[in-house]
Amino acid sequence: MELKELRQNAGLSQILVSKALGYKTAGAYQKIESGKQPVRLEQIPALSKVLGVNVDFLLGLVYSKRIKL
């Protein structure tokens, strides 16, 4: 599942995800979502949290996107 699809399924805007990752505008996250820029390692936990998926799912290590508490 792509980041854009995860974001849309969560009902989030690019600007909201951008701010969760520490960006001031949606432009930087838009580059990540389109594959023009990689996600920084230190951003992965925040991205996981805002999208509501576990880190392993974002990294492609598991197929279930559920967060285990």
Contacts in CASP RR format, 6 or more apart in sequence:
PFRMAT RR
TARGET T0000
AUTHOR 0000-0000-0000
METHOD contacts of the structure
MODEL  1
MELKELRQNAGLSQILVSKALGYKTAGAYQKIESGKQPVRLEQIPALSKV
LGVNVDFLLGLVYSKRIKL
1 65 0 8 1.000
2 33 0 8 1.000
3 32 0 8 1.000
3 33 0 8 1.000
3 47 0 8 1.000
3 51 0 8 1.000
4 33 0 8 1.000
6 51 0 8 1.000
6 53 0 8 1.000
6 65 0 8 1.000
7 14 0 8 1.000
7 17 0 8 1.000
7 33 0 8 1.000
7 51 0 8 1.000
10 50 0 8 1.000
10 51 0 8 1.000
10 52 0 8 1.000
12 50 0 8 1.000
12 51 0 8 1.000
13 26 0 8 1.000
14 26 0 8 1.000
14 27 0 8 1.000
14 29 0 8 1.000
14 30 0 8 1.000
14 33 0 8 1.000
15 25 0 8 1.000
15 26 0 8 1.000
16 50 0 8 1.000
17 29 0 8 1.000
17 47 0 8 1.000
17 50 0 8 1.000
17 51 0 8 1.000
18 24 0 8 1.000
18 25 0 8 1.000
18 26 0 8 1.000
18 27 0 8 1.000
18 28 0 8 1.000
18 29 0 8 1.000
20 46 0 8 1.000
20 47 0 8 1.000
20 49 0 8 1.000
20 50 0 8 1.000
21 28 0 8 1.000
21 29 0 8 1.000
21 43 0 8 1.000
21 46 0 8 1.000
21 47 0 8 1.000
21 50 0 8 1.000
22 43 0 8 1.000
22 46 0 8 1.000
23 29 0 8 1.000
28 37 0 8 1.000
31 37 0 8 1.000
32 38 0 8 1.000
32 39 0 8 1.000
39 47 0 8 1.000
39 58 0 8 1.000
44 55 0 8 1.000
44 58 0 8 1.000
44 59 0 8 1.000
45 55 0 8 1.000
47 58 0 8 1.000
48 54 0 8 1.000
48 55 0 8 1.000
48 57 0 8 1.000
48 58 0 8 1.000
48 67 0 8 1.000
51 58 0 8 1.000
52 65 0 8 1.000
52 67 0 8 1.000
53 65 0 8 1.000
53 66 0 8 1.000
53 67 0 8 1.000
54 62 0 8 1.000
54 64 0 8 1.000
54 65 0 8 1.000
54 66 0 8 1.000
54 67 0 8 1.000
54 68 0 8 1.000
56 62 0 8 1.000
57 63 0 8 1.000
57 64 0 8 1.000
57 65 0 8 1.000
END
